[in-house]
Amino acid sequence: MTMPYADGGSPVIPAPELTLPALRQAVATVTPSRLPEFFEDPQRAFVRAGDEDSVVPIRMFYRQWGVIVGIERHPETARRLHAAEQAVNSQDPEGREKATCWKDSRKRRGRKRNG
């Protein structure tokens, strides 16, 4: 079931099944620039699964890309996430501080509710 998002935007595609063909199509649709990464990851997952004699790396591949597609299919959510990632990784100490300061964000949210 798809849950509503606070940004009010509808997903650009339905949630795909966690299968290689469905995820490949979804990645090609919502974040085509990440297709090379998508094609490399299953290779690594299968090698690691063989090394570890475990299916966990393969399951983690599907979950990881399911989450990526889950975010990217909501453009406004993806935009906000990428902006936050850029702020956290910024060379500007003030920008990083704003992005990571939990206390200030609580104060701002409190003012909006009470003000």
Secondary structure as GFF3:
##gff-version 3
##sequence-region A 1 115
A	DSSP	alpha_helix	20	30	.	.	.	ID=ss1
A	DSSP	three_ten_helix	32	34	.	.	.	ID=ss2
A	DSSP	alpha_helix	35	52	.	.	.	ID=ss3
A	DSSP	alpha_helix	56	72	.	.	.	ID=ss4
A	DSSP	alpha_helix	75	88	.	.	.	ID=ss5
A	DSSP	alpha_helix	93	100	.	.	.	ID=ss6
A	DSSP	alpha_helix	102	114	.	.	.	ID=ss7
###
